[in-house]
Amino acid sequence: MELRQLRYFVKVAETLSFSEAARLLFVTQSTLSQQIKQLEQDLDVQLLIRSSHSVALTEAGSELLPYALATLRDAELCADRINDLKEVSCGTLNIGVTYSFGPMLTETLVTFMKAYPKVKLNIFYRPMSELMDMLRRRDVDFALAFRPSEPMPDVDSHVLFQSYLAVIVGDLHPLAGKQSVGMPELAKCELALPAKGLQARNALDKVLERFPTDLRIRAELNEVNILLTLIRQHRLVTVLSEATIHNVAGVRALRLDIPGNEMAGCVHTLRGSYHKRSMQQFIRMLSDSMAVRERVNAWL
């Protein structure tokens, strides 16, 4: 049994088509078919049911598929470890980021890309729940997000900096001169809020459980940049992490005046996972950035 044969089998199982799998693998259909037959001979079992119009997995094929996927992932992990010996001179770094965390990254992205021009960066902006699913599937190497309200047993959350839930207003808003805003004042404002499921909204909903308040919600959005544009151009108010408006002009963050109002910016990793050298370097650069310099925890 060879890794190449497992890779071919997985691609056929995913596409249920020899022709499509061969196209995606850049091999001839006869080569693909020959390698699958050799794998079946090695295992002494039929893995695929073939007909002139369709392909299906046998019971043995269905049983093999998750093990084949795991084996290929482990092989990729071995390759990643070897690549790290090249002083981060190549490879790919997959980073998951919540929308609220995004503004903290700009400086570090520029610095990292200059330092390691041969490392490809894939940045995925998603809600927290989707990022955790991606982390568990190893679609991202780590995720940058605020600490969740409930711990996750299979995820390690390393605190980078402390922030807080804030009322965000435009520079010309009547509240702009204040340092903090209480829930009674917030109830008088017309609000444009992050959509349910986003971290700042989850944090606000937790606040409302402790301090029930009727809010005047005019709009809900899952796109932070558009949300901040509304705040700048209208007398609407929103509630986000203070860190979300890092280096954003035209808006101000007023601390939401409630007890226990903290939001910790974290690096989330899959427990027991391997930390790429490129990941370690990226996090060190992020820790030393202007956004988090005085609040970093050196956990790597």
DRENPA-631787 format. One record per residue: x, y, z of N, C-alpha, C in turn; residue in three letters. Coordinates in pm, whole numbers, padded with zeros to 5 digits, always signed. Layout:
// DRENPA-631787
XYZXYZXYZAla/...
***
This chain:
// DRENPA-631787
+00085-00119+00000+00000+00000+00000+00090+00124+00000Met/+00061+00218-00090+00139+00340-00102+00051+00462-00076Glu/+00116+00571-00032+00042+00696-00011-00023+00742-00140Leu/+00047+00723-00251-00010+00764-00380-00141+00690-00406Arg/-00143+00560-00377-00265+00482-00399-00378+00530-00309Gln/-00346+00560-00182-00448+00613-00092-00500+00748-00140Leu/-00409+00832-00191-00450+00963-00242-00543+00946-00362Arg/-00511+00853-00449-00596+00827-00565-00732+00775-00521Tyr/-00731+00681-00426-00857+00625-00377-00946+00734-00316Phe/-00888+00820-00233-00963+00926-00168-01026+01019-00272Val/-00951+01053-00376-01004+01145-00476-01121+01081-00553Lys/-01110+00952-00583-01221+00883-00649-01341+00876-00555Val/-01316+00849-00427-01424+00842-00329-01494+00977-00314Ala/-01418+01085-00324-01477+01218-00311-01559+01256-00434Glu/-01509+01222-00551-01575+01265-00675-01673+01161-00730Thr/-01653+01034-00687-01732+00921-00743-01727+00922-00895Leu/-01606+00952-00944-01585+00957-01089-01437+00936-01118Ser/-01404+00833-01198-01264+00810-01234-01212+00921-01325Phe/-01295+00966-01417-01250+01070-01509-01225+01202-01437Ser/-01315+01240-01346-01298+01365-01273-01180+01356-01178Glu/-01165+01243-01110-01052+01225-01019-00920+01231-01094Ala/-00914+01166-01211-00792+01169-01292-00758+01311-01335Ala/-00861+01388-01372-00837+01527-01412-00781+01609-01296Arg/-00838+01592-01177-00792+01669-01061-00654+01627-01014Leu/-00619+01501-01039-00489+01449-00996-00382+01464-01104Leu/-00422+01510-01223-00329+01529-01335-00261+01397-01375Phe/-00340+01289-01379-00291+01160-01427-00391+01107-01529Val/-00348+01006-01604-00441+00946-01699-00539+00857-01625Thr/-00655+00837-01686-00757+00753-01622-00709+00609-01610Gln/-00632+00562-01707-00580+00425-01700-00481+00409-01585Ser/-00395+00511-01562-00302+00507-01450-00377+00503-01318Thr/-00479+00587-01307-00559+00592-01185-00626+00456-01160Leu/-00687+00401-01263-00756+00273-01248-00659+00162-01208Ser/-00540+00163-01268-00440+00062-01238-00396+00068-01093Gln/-00375+00190-01042-00330+00207-00904-00439+00166-00804Gln/-00565+00195-00835-00675+00154-00748-00685+00001-00745Ile/-00670-00063-00862-00674-00209-00867-00560-00269-00786Lys/-00441-00207-00793-00328-00256-00716-00355-00245-00566Gln/-00418-00135-00525-00454-00117-00384-00553-00225-00341Leu/-00651-00254-00424-00748-00358-00392-00681-00496-00382Glu/-00583-00519-00469-00511-00646-00463-00428-00656-00335Gln/-00362-00546-00298-00282-00545-00177-00368-00573-00054Asp/-00488-00518-00053-00578-00534+00062-00666-00659+00049Leu/-00665-00719-00071-00745-00838-00098-00894-00813-00072Asp/-00942-00698-00122-01082-00662-00101-01122-00563-00211Val/-01248-00564-00250-01299-00466-00347-01339-00339-00273Gln/-01289-00225-00322-01315-00097-00258-01421-00015-00331Leu/-01433-00036-00463-01523+00044-00544-01609-00044-00632Leu/-01733-00005-00650-01824-00071-00743-01827+00014-00870Ile/-01783-00044-00980-01771+00031-01105-01880-00015-01202Arg/-01934+00083-01273-02022+00052-01385-01990+00152-01495Ser/-02054+00140-01606-02025+00230-01718-02070+00373-01690Ser/-02160+00389-01593-02214+00523-01567-02189+00576-01426His/-02142+00491-01335-02131+00539-01197-02022+00464-01122Ser/-01983+00522-01009-01887+00462-00917-01945+00475-00776Val/-01934+00371-00697-01982+00374-00559-01883+00301-00470Ala/-01886+00336-00342-01799+00270-00245-01863+00140-00198Leu/-01781+00037-00185-01826-00084-00118-01823-00061+00032Thr/-01870-00158+00108-01863-00147+00254-01718-00132+00299Glu/-01628-00208+00235-01486-00199+00269-01430-00062+00232Ala/-01475-00008+00117-01430+00124+00077-01473+00232+00174Gly/-01597+00223+00221-01647+00320+00320-01569+00310+00450Ser/-01529+00187+00486-01454+00167+00608-01311+00221+00595Glu/-01253+00206+00476-01116+00251+00454-01104+00403+00448Leu/-01206+00471+00394-01196+00614+00362-01148+00699+00480Leu/-01209+00693+00600-01160+00781+00708-01016+00750+00749Pro/-00975+00623+00741-00837+00588+00775-00740+00640+00669Tyr/-00783+00634+00544-00700+00688+00436-00682+00838+00452Ala/-00791+00908+00485-00783+01053+00507-00689+01085+00623Leu/-00699+01009+00733-00614+01033+00849-00467+01006+00815Ala/-00442+00901+00737-00305+00868+00698-00245+00979+00612Thr/-00324+01031+00519-00274+01139+00433-00249+01266+00513Leu/-00336+01295+00611-00313+01412+00697-00183+01395+00776Arg/-00160+01274+00829-00037+01250+00905+00085+01264+00815Asp/+00073+01221+00691+00184+01235+00597+00213+01383+00570Ala/+00106+01462+00556+00124+01606+00537+00190+01670+00658Glu/+00154+01621+00778+00215+01673+00899+00364+01644+00901Leu/+00403+01524+00855+00546+01490+00846+00617+01587+00752Cys/+00553+01616+00639+00612+01709+00543+00626+01848+00603Ala/+00524+01890+00681+00531+02021+00745+00650+02029+00840Asp/+00672+01923+00915+00785+01921+01010+00918+01933+00936Arg/+00931+01864+00824+01054+01871+00746+01072+02011+00688Ile/+00964+02069+00639+00973+02205+00585+01018+02305+00690Asn/+00979+02281+00815+01021+02372+00921+01172+02374+00939Asp/+01240+02266+00899+01385+02262+00908+01451+02359+00811Leu/+01373+02409+00718+01425+02502+00618+01413+02647+00663Lys/+01398+02665+00795+01393+02802+00850+01279+02884+00791Glu/+01162+02824+00784+01042+02892+00735+01065+02952+00596Val/+01135+02877+00514+01165+02926+00379+01060+02886+00278Ser/+00961+02807+00319+00855+02768+00229+00735+02723+00311Cys/+00632+02676+00246+00516+02623+00317+00397+02717+00312Gly/+00292+02676+00381+00165+02749+00385+00121+02764+00530Thr/+00070+02881+00564+00015+02905+00697-00130+02945+00681Leu/-00219+02866+00741-00363+02891+00733-00412+02951+00865Asn/-00466+03072+00858-00504+03146+00978-00654+03176+00973Ile/-00723+03141+01080-00863+03176+01094-00877+03299+01183Gly/-00963+03391+01143-00977+03518+01215-01125+03555+01225Val/-01169+03595+01342-01303+03650+01354-01304+03792+01298Thr/-01422+03837+01257-01433+03970+01199-01387+04079+01296Tyr/-01416+04060+01424-01380+04162+01523-01230+04170+01545Ser/-01160+04059+01522-01017+04052+01547-00936+04111+01430Phe/-00999+04118+01312-00930+04153+01190-00843+04277+01196Gly/-00891+04391+01251-00810+04513+01250-00677+04499+01325Pro/-00664+04400+01412-00540+04383+01487-00428+04322+01402Met/-00462+04272+01284-00368+04192+01206-00284+04268+01105Leu/-00329+04384+01060-00270+04448+00943-00118+04463+00956Thr/-00073+04519+01066+00071+04541+01085+00148+04410+01078Glu/+00097+04306+01144+00167+04178+01148+00170+04111+01011Thr/+00062+04120+00935+00059+04061+00802+00168+04122+00714Leu/+00182+04253+00718+00284+04321+00637+00423+04279+00682Val/+00447+04278+00813+00578+04242+00866+00615+04098+00831Thr/+00521+04007+00848+00548+03866+00821+00576+03842+00673Phe/+00497+03903+00586+00516+03880+00443+00650+03934+00394Met/+00698+04041+00454+00830+04093+00419+00940+04000+00469Lys/+00922+03945+00589+01025+03859+00649+01030+03721+00584Ala/+00914+03668+00543+00906+03532+00489+00830+03533+00357Tyr/+00891+03585+00252+00820+03602+00125+00779+03472+00057Pro/+00839+03359+00097+00807+03232+00031+00702+03151+00106Lys/+00653+03203+00218+00546+03136+00291+00412+03193+00245Val/+00325+03107+00198+00193+03152+00154+00099+03162+00272Lys/+00028+03274+00281-00069+03296+00387-00210+03280+00332Leu/-00289+03199+00399-00433+03188+00369-00509+03239+00491Asn/-00582+03348+00475-00655+03410+00586-00804+03385+00565Ile/-00868+03326+00666-01010+03296+00659-01085+03376+00766Phe/-01175+03464+00724-01258+03541+00816-01391+03469+00833Tyr/-01420+03426+00954-01540+03350+00982-01590+03382+01123Arg/-01716+03352+01153-01762+03357+01293-01687+03254+01377Pro/-01687+03274+01508-01612+03189+01600-01648+03041+01585Met/-01776+03009+01577-01817+02868+01572-01763+02800+01447Ser/-01763+02871+01334-01711+02813+01210-01560+02795+01219Glu/-01491+02890+01282-01346+02877+01296-01308+02756+01380Leu/-01384+02731+01486-01354+02615+01570-01374+02485+01493Met/-01476+02481+01407-01496+02363+01323-01380+02347+01225Asp/-01333+02457+01167-01219+02452+01076-01094+02407+01149Met/-01076+02453+01272-00961+02413+01351-00963+02263+01376Leu/-01078+02210+01412-01090+02066+01439-01066+01983+01313Arg/-01103+02038+01197-01077+01967+01071-00935+01991+01020Arg/-00861+02074+01092-00724+02114+01055-00722+02193+00924Arg/-00831+02262+00894-00834+02351+00779-00759+02480+00808Asp/-00744+02514+00935-00660+02627+00976-00560+02576+01079Val/-00442+02640+01082-00339+02601+01179-00369+02659+01317Asp/-00431+02776+01319-00473+02837+01445-00578+02941+01414Phe/-00648+02983+01518-00753+03083+01501-00729+03199+01596Ala/-00756+03318+01550-00745+03439+01631-00886+03489+01660Leu/-00921+03489+01786-01057+03525+01826-01057+03558+01974Ala/-01163+03619+02019-01175+03645+02162-01213+03516+02234Phe/-01181+03511+02363-01206+03389+02439-01355+03360+02444Arg/-01396+03236+02416-01538+03202+02420-01591+03201+02562Pro/-01721+03213+02576-01781+03218+02709-01772+03082+02779Ser/-01767+02974+02701-01756+02840+02757-01629+02774+02707Glu/-01552+02707+02795-01428+02642+02752-01457+02526+02657Pro/-01362+02498+02569-01374+02387+02475-01266+02285+02508Met/-01302+02163+02542-01205+02066+02593-01096+02027+02494Pro/-01123+02039+02363-01024+01998+02263-00946+02115+02206Asp/-00965+02236+02262-00899+02356+02210-00825+02427+02323Val/-00700+02465+02296-00623+02547+02390-00635+02693+02348Asp/-00667+02780+02443-00682+02924+02417-00574+02999+02492Ser/-00482+03060+02418-00368+03130+02475-00394+03280+02468His/-00399+03347+02582-00435+03489+02587-00320+03575+02535Val/-00352+03662+02438-00255+03758+02385-00271+03895+02448Leu/-00394+03939+02466-00417+04073+02519-00556+04081+02581Phe/-00578+04184+02660-00709+04208+02721-00778+04325+02652Gln/-00905+04308+02624-00987+04415+02568-01115+04421+02648Ser/-01214+04496+02601-01342+04504+02671-01453+04535+02572Tyr/-01573+04505+02613-01690+04534+02531-01717+04684+02538Leu/-01733+04745+02420-01743+04891+02414-01861+04934+02330Ala/-01912+05052+02364-02012+05120+02283-01936+05203+02180Val/-01960+05177+02052-01887+05245+01944-01976+05352+01883Ile/-01926+05475+01880-02001+05587+01825-01913+05664+01728Val/-01976+05743+01640-01902+05831+01552-01844+05949+01629Gly/-01742+06011+01573-01676+06124+01639-01771+06238+01671Asp/-01878+06253+01593-01970+06366+01612-02096+06327+01689Leu/-02100+06205+01738-02217+06162+01815-02221+06234+01950His/-02340+06266+02003-02349+06334+02133-02277+06262+02247Pro/-02262+06129+02237-02195+06055+02343-02043+06050+02326Leu/-01991+06105+02217-01850+06086+02182-01754+06140+02288Ala/-01797+06236+02368-01708+06293+02469-01700+06213+02597Gly/-01780+06110+02610-01782+06030+02732-01672+05924+02731Lys/-01636+05876+02850-01541+05767+02865-01611+05632+02874Gln/-01733+05632+02925-01808+05508+02942-01956+05536+02928Ser/-02032+05429+02903-02177+05438+02886-02241+05322+02961Val/-02345+05352+03038-02416+05248+03111-02531+05193+03029Gly/-02591+05087+03078-02702+05024+03006-02822+05118+02991Met/-02858+05201+03090-02970+05293+03070-02947+05390+02954Pro/-02823+05441+02941-02792+05530+02829-02795+05455+02696Glu/-02745+05332+02696-02745+05253+02573-02888+05226+02525Leu/-02980+05209+02619-03119+05181+02584-03184+05298+02511Ala/-03132+05418+02526-03188+05536+02459-03136+05552+02317Lys/-03034+05477+02279-02971+05493+02148-03035+05403+02043Cys/-03030+05447+01918-03067+05361+01807-02944+05281+01767Glu/-02960+05149+01760-02845+05061+01746-02840+04990+01611Leu/-02718+04973+01562-02688+04881+01453-02590+04780+01513Ala/-02632+04657+01527-02554+04559+01603-02494+04452+01513Leu/-02383+04393+01558-02333+04274+01488-02437+04163+01495Pro/-02443+04080+01391-02544+03975+01384-02522+03870+01492Ala/-02628+03802+01528-02618+03694+01625-02520+03588+01575Lys/-02438+03536+01666-02336+03440+01631-02198+03500+01627Gly/-02187+03632+01601-02058+03698+01607-02020+03720+01754Leu/-01889+03723+01782-01846+03720+01921-01892+03840+02003Gln/-01885+03959+01945-01929+04077+02020-02078+04068+02052Ala/-02157+04016+01958-02300+04001+01982-02326+03896+02090Arg/-02249+03787+02086-02262+03686+02191-02233+03746+02328Asn/-02128+03830+02334-02091+03893+02460-02201+03988+02507Ala/-02259+04065+02413-02368+04156+02449-02490+04079+02497Leu/-02522+03969+02430-02637+03889+02472-02617+03833+02613Asp/-02492+03798+02647-02462+03754+02784-02485+03867+02883Lys/-02448+03990+02844-02472+04107+02929-02621+04126+02952Val/-02699+04111+02844-02844+04132+02855-02911+04026+02943Leu/-02849+03909+02953-02901+03808+03045-02884+03854+03189Glu/-02774+03922+03215-02747+03971+03352-02818+04102+03381Arg/-02828+04186+03278-02889+04319+03295-02996+04337+03187Phe/-03112+04274+03205-03217+04283+03102-03250+04428+03066Pro/-03243+04457+02936-03264+04593+02887-03330+04586+02750Thr/-03430+04669+02728-03493+04677+02596-03409+04769+02507Asp/-03356+04715+02399-03272+04792+02310-03346+04828+02181Leu/-03311+04943+02125-03374+04991+02001-03285+04951+01883Arg/-03304+04829+01835-03217+04775+01731-03276+04809+01594Ile/-03203+04889+01517-03246+04929+01383-03192+04836+01275Arg/-03075+04776+01300-03014+04691+01197-02920+04591+01263Ala/-02904+04477+01196-02808+04375+01239-02728+04332+01117Glu/-02596+04329+01130-02509+04297+01016-02401+04199+01059Leu/-02358+04115+00964-02246+04026+00993-02118+04073+00926Asn/-02115+04199+00883-01997+04256+00819-01955+04382+00895Glu/-01841+04373+00965-01802+04479+01057-01768+04609+00985Val/-01706+04603+00869-01668+04726+00798-01791+04807+00760Asn/-01895+04741+00710-02019+04812+00676-02084+04866+00802Ile/-02079+04788+00909-02135+04832+01036-02069+04962+01082Leu/-01937+04968+01074-01865+05088+01118-01893+05206+01024Leu/-01915+05178+00898-01953+05286+00805-02086+05347+00846Thr/-02182+05265+00885-02310+05316+00934-02291+05404+01057Leu/-02202+05361+01145-02179+05437+01269-02117+05572+01238Ile/-02024+05575+01142-01959+05702+01107-02056+05798+01039Arg/-02144+05747+00957-02226+05834+00872-02363+05867+00930Gln/-02403+05796+01035-02534+05820+01096-02517+05827+01247His/-02622+05862+01315-02616+05870+01462-02651+05735+01525Arg/-02621+05631+01456-02640+05498+01510-02523+05462+01602Leu/-02547+05365+01688-02448+05320+01786-02437+05169+01773Val/-02318+05115+01795-02302+04970+01796-02225+04928+01920Thr/-02215+04798+01939-02142+04742+02053-02045+04637+01999Val/-01916+04660+02020-01811+04572+01972-01699+04567+02075Leu/-01605+04478+02053-01483+04485+02133-01409+04614+02101Ser/-01350+04673+02202-01270+04794+02181-01160+04771+02078Glu/-01103+04651+02074-00994+04621+01982-01039+04623+01836Ala/-01168+04609+01811-01218+04604+01675-01193+04733+01600Thr/-01184+04846+01670-01166+04974+01600-01021+05020+01606Ile/-00929+04927+01630-00787+04963+01628-00751+05022+01491His/-00699+05146+01492-00658+05218+01371-00774+05250+01277Asn/-00897+05249+01328-01012+05286+01247-01047+05432+01276Val/-01048+05515+01173-01074+05658+01192-01223+05687+01196Ala/-01260+05795+01267-01397+05845+01265-01489+05785+01367Gly/-01439+05694+01451-01523+05633+01554-01448+05631+01687Val/-01524+05619+01795-01465+05613+01929-01527+05498+02008Arg/-01448+05442+02098-01492+05332+02184-01514+05383+02325Ala/-01635+05367+02376-01669+05406+02513-01694+05278+02592Leu/-01623+05259+02701-01637+05136+02777-01782+05117+02821Arg/-01835+04997+02799-01967+04964+02849-01955+04943+03000Leu/-02022+05028+03075-02003+05034+03220-02085+04926+03291Asp/-02030+04806+03295-02092+04694+03365-01982+04614+03433Ile/-02013+04542+03540-01911+04458+03605-01867+04343+03516Pro/-01741+04305+03529-01690+04189+03456-01688+04207+03306Gly/-01659+04330+03262-01662+04359+03119-01522+04342+03059Asn/-01482+04220+03038-01352+04193+02978-01369+04098+02860Glu/-01287+04119+02759-01279+04028+02645-01131+04002+02616Met/-01089+03878+02628-00948+03843+02608-00925+03800+02464Ala/-00832+03868+02396-00792+03827+02262-00701+03706+02271Gly/-00734+03599+02200-00664+03472+02216-00618+03413+02082Cys/-00514+03330+02094-00476+03238+01987-00532+03102+02026Val/-00613+03042+01939-00675+02913+01967-00608+02805+01882His/-00563+02700+01948-00499+02589+01877-00566+02458+01917Thr/-00562+02363+01828-00616+02231+01857-00525+02163+01958Leu/-00583+02115+02065-00503+02055+02173-00420+01938+02120Arg/-00290+01943+02152-00200+01837+02110-00151+01849+01968Gly/-00188+01956+01897-00147+01971+01759-00005+02023+01748Ser/+00054+02002+01633+00189+02050+01606+00185+02197+01568Tyr/+00276+02276+01627+00282+02419+01598+00391+02445+01494His/+00351+02481+01374+00448+02512+01269+00541+02625+01312Lys/+00662+02621+01260+00755+02731+01287+00700+02863+01234Arg/+00636+02858+01117+00579+02980+01061+00471+03036+01152Ser/+00393+02948+01214+00291+02992+01310+00356+03059+01430Met/+00461+02998+01483+00529+03056+01599+00582+03196+01567Gln/+00642+03209+01447+00694+03340+01409+00584+03442+01392Gln/+00472+03401+01333+00361+03494+01314+00308+03543+01448Phe/+00290+03452+01543+00236+03490+01674+00335+03580+01748Ile/+00463+03553+01736+00562+03642+01800+00555+03782+01741Arg/+00540+03791+01611+00528+03922+01547+00400+03992+01590Met/+00290+03917+01599+00164+03975+01645+00178+04024+01789Leu/+00246+03946+01872+00266+03985+02011+00347+04113+02022Ser/+00436+04137+01926+00523+04254+01930+00467+04371+01849Asp/+00347+04355+01795+00288+04463+01716+00238+04574+01807Ser/+00215+04690+01747+00166+04804+01824+00032+04773+01889Met/-00049+04691+01824-00183+04662+01874-00182+04589+02007Ala/-00083+04503+02029-00086+04418+02150+00044+04421+02230Val/+00138+04509+02194+00275+04503+02248+00281+04497+02399Arg/+00201+04575+02467+00213+04582+02612+00121+04483+02684Glu/+00054+04395+02608-00039+04303+02672-00016+04159+02628Arg/+00105+04128+02581+00131+03997+02524+00163+03896+02633Val/+00122+03769+02609+00164+03657+02692+00253+03566+02608Asn/+00376+03549+02649+00471+03469+02571+00449+03321+02600Ala/+00352+03261+02531+00319+03121+02556+00391+03025+02462Trp/+00443+03075+02348+00506+02984+02253+00645+02942+02302Leu/
***
